[in-house]
Amino acid sequence: MDAPVCSHQEPLDLETGVSVEARPIHDTDADGNVVEEDGLPIITDDRELLKRGICRVRIPDELDADRWAEELSQVTPMILGFEGDDEYAFYRNILDEPEFPFETILFGSGSGNNDNDKDKVISEAKETRPSSKGGVSEIGRSILEYFPILPGNPEPATVKVGGTTADRYSEILSRELRLDDAFCVHYNMDQDDTTGAKHMDPSDITINICLNKSKDARGSYVLFHGTKRLEQSHLNENDDDKSTNIEAPIPIPAVPTIIQAAKEDRFLVPQREGYATIHFGDHPHETTPLRRGSRTNIILTYLYTDPTRSDAATRSCY
């Protein structure tokens, strides 16, 4: 995401090397925090994100973000063969990574799989199977809280499948969702193009996890178009025990009936290291240019196990 070389000399920012005239326009609040870029609002408040159809939560402690950011951001011969060197942000399929703790994403602690059979590990990951210990991560809990996982969307905590509340939650997730795809995307300033075109995901629910973001990173927002409606199931009010060991979910604020400005139909979501952004697959979005630094994310796309509930097969990323 670099500016082209022009025949005339333009003043450059000495820190970034980017043309002053080409820099994005920032608006800041009284504390100096950037709240707008290029006329688009930057949404950092979790409640405001929920109003717009986005859920952001911490990733499980059991997921070694530093390790996987380092391993998955390495350029492999296959990536070089398909995409070339330092041309585009690269994508790396991680369904072929037998050691990656897929189950941890939804089910948290105790869900690791040490099986050495690569094909078996990948198969079990795609089936979204929890460990026999049960339980859910904060990501899994939030999906149950805000997204219509059950047909007809009855409240998950009222569905009796036996065992503790955590057992019920893990059973519902494993029964109603399956992992369809998983890949890593890495952006850095050596790449000529660090954008992602506007698209919808071929998924019912997408989990976008920021494993690493350099301290000097600027830009590289996810730009969402329009808003989607989330429905809260009030899990915390129905819990009959504390086995989930997860903070109570945030209530979804009331959505204003009048949109104040047309630009609010589009909004920027910064990628926060150690956090997951969860959204519907059919929520249109794109990636804005990286201005400085680097970031590494993994994206997991989930489908309903009941194909009659999903139209994701009619969509492609680009």
C-alpha positions, -999 to 999 in steps of 0.1 A, spaced: 0 0 0 26 25 -12 23 59 -30 35 60 -66 66 80 -75 57 113 -92 78 135 -115 77 164 -90 90 164 -54 63 162 -27 71 168 9 76 135 28 68 126 64 103 120 77 91 92 100 70 72 76 84 83 42 48 88 29 39 119 10 24 145 33 -3 151 7 -11 114 4 -14 107 41 -48 99 55 -66 127 72 -70 120 110 -95 136 134 -86 133 171 -105 138 203 -95 160 233 -71 132 245 -54 130 211 -69 96 202 -76 91 165 -114 88 161 -117 93 123 -96 85 92 -104 98 57 -138 109 69 -148 74 83 -154 68 120 -130 45 138 -151 24 162 -132 12 193 -159 9 219 -172 -26 223 -208 -15 229 -208 6 198 -194 -24 178 -223 -45 190 -248 -20 178 -232 -23 143 -231 -61 143 -195 -67 154 -184 -86 185 -149 -82 199 -136 -105 226 -103 -117 240 -87 -148 226 -81 -178 248 -50 -177 270 -42 -212 258 -37 -200 222 0 -190 220 -4 -159 199 33 -151 197 43 -186 186 17 -188 159 22 -152 146 59 -160 142 54 -194 125 25 -185 103 40 -152 90 70 -170 74 69 -170 36 69 -206 24 79 -219 -11 42 -225 -18 34 -189 -10 62 -177 -32 50 -199 -61 15 -187 -60 18 -151 -50 54 -140 -56 78 -122 -33 68 -89 -16 40 -82 -40 8 -88 -21 -2 -96 15 1 -134 17 -24 -159 27 -15 -192 42 -39 -221 47 -37 -234 83 -60 -263 80 -28 -281 71 -12 -272 104 -17 -303 125 -4 -287 157 -27 -256 155 -52 -257 185 -84 -252 165 -106 -265 193 -92 -239 217 -108 -211 197 -143 -221 207 -138 -244 236 -108 -229 255 -88 -248 281 -87 -286 281 -95 -288 244 -60 -293 230 -55 -323 207 -21 -341 209 -30 -367 183 -2 -372 158 -25 -384 130 -26 -353 108 -57 -362 88 -76 -371 120 -67 -338 137 -78 -318 107 -111 -338 104 -119 -333 141 -111 -296 138 -135 -291 109 -162 -310 129 -158 -284 157 -156 -311 183 -150 -301 220 -129 -321 244 -146 -345 267 -141 -320 295 -166 -296 280 -164 -259 284 -163 -229 261 -139 -200 255 -150 -164 256 -152 -165 218 -176 -195 219 -196 -179 247 -200 -147 227 -211 -165 196 -238 -182 216 -247 -149 232 -250 -127 201 -255 -149 171 -285 -172 161 -268 -205 166 -299 -226 173 -327 -230 147 -354 -205 156 -328 -189 180 -342 -202 214 -320 -191 243 -291 -215 245 -291 -217 282 -326 -231 282 -317 -260 259 -312 -290 281 -285 -314 268 -272 -326 302 -243 -317 323 -232 -283 335 -239 -250 318 -204 -252 302 -212 -287 289 -245 -275 274 -227 -246 256 -200 -268 242 -225 -294 230 -246 -267 212 -215 -252 195 -202 -286 184 -236 -297 171 -246 -265 153 -214 -252 138 -185 -266 118 -152 -251 108 -151 -247 70 -118 -228 64 -89 -213 83 -60 -192 70 -34 -167 81 -29 -133 65 2 -112 71 8 -76 62 40 -57 62 55 -26 45 77 -47 21 45 -57 2 33 -36 -27 -4 -41 -19 -17 -46 16 -54 -40 9 -83 -64 7 -111 -57 -18 -147 -54 -6 -162 -88 -2 -185 -111 19 -172 -143 34 -185 -177 23 -194 -184 59 -222 -180 84 -199 -167 111 -164 -154 107 -138 -151 135 -109 -128 127 -81 -131 153 -53 -106 155 -22 -126 167 3 -98 164 3 -61 156 36 -41 157 36 -12 181 42 12 153 14 -1 131 -8 24 114 -38 18 91 -48 -17 81 -83 -13 95 -112 -36 86 -138 -13 68 -173 -26 72 -202 -15 50 -235 -11 67 -246 -27 99 -260 -60 109 -284 -68 138 -272 -90 166 -297 -107 190 -288 -112 226 -297 -144 243 -289 -133 279 -269 -163 288 -257 -149 321 -293 -145 333 -299 -182 327 -267 -197 340 -273 -222 368 -236 -226 377 -203 -209 373 -186 -236 352 -182 -213 322 -157 -191 342 -162 -162 317 -171 -126 322 -207 -116 318 -215 -105 282 -220 -68 273 -256 -58 267 -263 -46 232 -272 -9 234 -303 4 218 -298 12 181 -308 47 171 -338 48 147 -322 76 127 -287 74 112 -272 108 118 -249 109 88 -244 89 56 -208 82 65 -219 62 95 -230 35 71 -193 27 67 -170 24 97 -134 13 105 -126 -14 131 -90 -14 143 -73 -48 148 -64 -52 184 -36 -77 193 -49 -106 214 -85 -100 204 -110 -116 180 -135 -98 159 -166 -119 152 -192 -110 125 -217 -125 101 -201 -138 69 -225 -118 48 -214 -85 64 -196 -67 36 -161 -56 45 -126 -48 31 -91 -41 44 -76 -6 42 -39 0 34 -12 -6 59 5 28 65 33 16 88 44 -15 107 29 -50 103 1 -73 116 -7 -110 115 -42 -123 117 -59 -157 114 -94 -160 99 -117 -189 107 -149 -193 88 -178 -214 103 -209 -228 87 -241 -241 102 -241 -279 102 -276 -278 88 -271 -267 52 -307 -255 48 -300 -227 72 -271 -212 52 -267 -194 19 -229 -191 23 -223 -214 -6 -237 -187 -29 -209 -163 -19 -172 -162 -27 -146 -139 -12 -138 -119 -43 
